[in-house]
């Protein structure tokens, strides 16, 4: 009879309330996407604006368009539904690492429902999420290539961001947020605590300075000045003061404390840095890599210089060194040959020379 299915679902929900301790029937019948939207809004005070915008985009562009036509609710979603979604997204060209972020959002939203006894268990815990894939882009630069890059670009408008990414391994957001007040020339230290990012505000993409906010808590760190970088920053400071005096009233006074500015005192924009970097590599016939790969280059150069994963982890501002090893440390094509040569040299010091047949 007409309406039997709806009555049966209502009876089932009532039984769940009675026997499984569910507090409220209504949230169970909410569309999965609407529940996730509610969870995002409730979690908004605990996350950055960038993360909030990312969650909303994932929901509106991916999760809702898939689950809504299927009428999948909080109580009806299954582990199989989630696995089908992951497979669908990957088969349509989405990177598995990106789909893992979708899984994390769905799982967190469902976990909130479990906590408030809207559902008994989190089906996302039973779903097989995609396997993380390691980035297989170009090899990071060697120390010789870094030197060549710094020499070629020393007079370019993004020379300072390139240097900071190469030497200190700073993220783009970190180096653009670096202030003169964060450099202590007396103690010889640099504090990383401000970032510059692109955020969606009132449906417009704007560049935002985030004081005291970095990617993770571990990203807020203090790095040393050595004799080389001390002199680098002293020279840069004098050069910027000269440029400021030269421009007079035309110089932008809004970013006097920022290190990465253009000749008119304007803060360098994140997109400009990345796009200009690619143009410079072509202009100087340098091997193509991403701007972010300069951070990778810093990591592997430090490794070859003999520093431990723990040292490199804290230098880069990662929360644990497993992530540092899995994400940033690559094996250069000549590394195994260097290892074999070094090992054999040590053995030759202790063993008789090989006989030549």
N, C-alpha and C positions, 0 to 999 in steps of 0.2 A: 504494500500500500504506500501511497505517497506520504512522505514524511517519516517513514519507518527508519530510514538510515539516520536521520537527524536525531530521532528519539533514542535510537540505539547508542549513538555517540554520547548523548546526554547521560544515559544510564551508565555507560562505561566510565565516564568522567566522575559520576557520583560514587561509583564503586571505588575508583582510585582514591578519591578523597577519603572514603571511609576506611579502606584497608591499607593504604600506603602513606597516610599521613599528609597528603597534599592539602595545603591551606586554602587554595582558591581555585575554582574551576576556570574562571575567565581568562587568566594569563595563559593557561594551557592551550586555549583555542585561538590565541593571538598568532597571526602570521609570524613566521620565524624572523622575517626581515624587520617587521615592526618592533618585535621584542629586542632585536639587536640595536635598532635605532634608539629605543628607550634606554638601553644599557649604555650606549655611547654618550648620551646626554647626561646620564647619572654619573658617568666616569669623567666627564669633561673637566671638573675642577682638579682632577688628579693627573692630567696629562697636558703636554704642551700643545700649543695651537697647531703646530705642524703635524703632530701625531693625530690630533682631533680631525684635522682636514683630511689626512690620509685615511682614517677610519671611515669618514663620511663618503669619500670618493669610492672606496672599495665597496661599501654597502650599496651606493646608488648606481655604480657602473657595472657591478658584477653580481653581488649576492642577491639583491632584490629582483633584477631582471630574470634571474634563473629560477629562484624558489617561488616567487609570487604566482606566476602562471600555473605552477604545479600545486598551488594551495597548500603548501607545506607549513604546518603550524609547529609551535613549540612542543606539543605533546606527540605529534605524528612523525616528526623527523626521525630518521634512523641513521645508523652508521653507514648503511648502504647508500642512502641519499647523499650523504656528505662525500663518500668516495666517488660516487657518480659525478658529483659537482667538480671535484678535484680533477678527475680524468677529463671531463668536458673542457675545463679551462686550459689544461695543459695541451690537449689535442688541438685547441684553437690558438695556440701560440704563446700562452702565458708561461713565463719562467716558473719552474717548480718552486724556487725560493720565494717568489711572490705569492704563489698559492699557499705556501706554508704560513704566510702572514694572514691570509684569509682564514685558514684553519684556526690560527691563534685567536682571532677576533670572535669567530663562531663559538669556539670552546669557552672563552672567557664569558661571553654573554650567557651561554647555557649553564655555566658554573654558577653564575649569579642566580639563575632560576632554581638551581639545586639548593643553594644556600637558603633561599627564601621559601623552599618547599613547594615550588610550583610544579616541579618534576622530581622524580625519585632518583634518576641517575643521568649522568652526562654522556650522551651517546657519542660525542666527539672523542671521548677517551677510548672508544672501541673502534673508531675509524682509522684506517691506515692512511696517515698523511703522506704526502709526497716525500721522496728522499731529497735532501739538500744536495745541490750540485755546486761544485767548486768552480769559481771563475777561471776560465781558461783563455784569458786574453794574452796580449803580448808580454814577453818577459820584462820584468822591471829593468830599469837602467842600472848599469854597472857604475862604479865610482868614476871611471873614465868618461862614461857618457854623461854623467851628472856634471862633471867639470866642463865638458864641451858645451852642454846646454847653458850653464851659468855664464860661460864666457861669451856665447853668442847672443844671449838675451839681456846682458847687463844694462843696456840703455833703453830697453823696451818698457812700455807702461806697466807691464805686469812682472817686472823683474823681481820686485820684493816678494809677491806671492810665490813665485817660482822658487826663490831662495828658501823661504820659510817652509815650503812643502818638502823640498829636497833635504834640507839640513835637519829640521826639527820634526819632519813627518807630520806637520799639522794638517788637519782637515781643512777644506776650503772655508767652511763656516768659522773655524777657529782663527785662522790667519787673518781673515777679513775683520774679525772682531778684536784683534790684538791692539791694545792701546799703549801709548807711551807711558802712561801712569802704571802700567802693569810690568814695566821693566825697571828693576832696581839696580842701578849702576853701582851702588855702593856694595851691596851684598852679591852682585853678579847673578841675578836670577830673573826669570820671566814667569809670570803667572798667567795661566790659561783659564779664563773664567767667563769670557764674553764671546758670543757668536753672532754672526750676521747671516740671516737666512731669508729665503723667499717664503711668504705665508699668504694664504688666501684670507682676506679681511673684507667683509661686506661685498663679497663676490668679485673682489679685485685682488690681483696678485701684487703684493707690495714687499719691498725690502725692509726687514725689521732687525733692529739691534736688540739682542736679548742679553741683558746684563745678568751675570750670575747664573746663566743657564747654558749648559753644554749638552752634548748628545747623551752622556751618561754621567753618573756621579764620579766615576773614575776618570772621566775626561778633564775634570778640574784638577790641574796638576801644576807643579812648579818645575821648570827646566832651567839648567844653568847657562850662564854666559861664559864662554871661553875667551881667550885672548882674541881669536879671529872674529867671533860674533860680537864681542864687545866693541871692537873697532868698526865693524860693519854698521852697527846701529848708531854709533857716534857720528860716522860719516853721513849716514842717511838722515839723521836729525838735522845736521848742519845744512845739508842739501835742501831739505824741506823748508827750513827757516829762510834760506836764501830765496827759494821760489816764492814763498809767502810775501817777502818784502818786495820782490820783483813785481808781483801781481797787484799788490796794494789792496784797494777796496774790492777788486774783482775776485779776490781769493775767498772761497767759501769758509766762513768761520765756524760752521756747525760741526766740523769733524777734526778740529785741531788736535785732539787727543788720539786720533786714529793713525796707525802706521801705514795702512794700505790705502792711499789716496792718489788721485791723479794730479796733474800739474796745476789744476785750479782748486785743489783742496777738496774735491768731491770724493765721497766714499766709493771705492771700486765695487761694481756690482757682481754678484756671483756668476751670472750667465756670461758676462763680458770676459771674466777671467778664463772660464773653460773654453769659450769660443775663440778668444784671442790666442790661447795656448796652441790650439790645433793649427791655426794659421801660421804661427811662428815655427812650428815643427816643419811645415811644408816650406816656408820661406828659407830656413837655414838647412834644409835637407837632412833633418834629424829623424831618427826612427820613430814612427808614430806610436804613441801610447796615450792613455787618458791622463788628464791632470791628476786625478786621484791616484794614478799609478806611481806618482812621485812619492807618495806616502809608502807604497809597497817597496819602492826602490830604497827608501831610507831604512826600512825594516831589514831587508836582505843584506844591505851593505853593513849594517850593524852586526848582523849574524856572522858574516864572513870576517868581520873584524874581531870576532871572538867573544862577543857579549852574549849572555844567557837569554833564554826566552823570557825570564822574569824581568830582566833589565829592559828588554825591548818592549814588553807589555806595558810597563809603567811609563816608559818614554812616549809611547804612542797613546796612552790613556785608555787602554782596554780594561775590561773588568776581570778577565782571566786570560792566562797565557795559552790555553787551548784554542781559544778563538784567534789569538795572534798567530799561532802555528798553522791552523787550518785555513785561515783567510789570507794572510799577508806574506807568509814565507814560501817562496817558490824555489825550486831547484833550477839553477842556471844550467845551460847546456854543457858547460865545461866543469861543473862542480864535481862530477864523479871522477873525471880525469885528474883534477887537482887532489882529490881525496886519495886516489890510487898512488899518485906520485909522492904525496906526503907520507903515506903509510909505508911505501917501499923504501923511501929514504931513511925512515926510522929503523926498518928492518935491516937495511944494509949497514947501519952503524953497529948492529949487534951480531950479524951473521957473516959467514965467509962470502966473498963475491961469487956470483953465479959463473959457473964454467961455461965457456963459449964452445959449442960443438961444431 
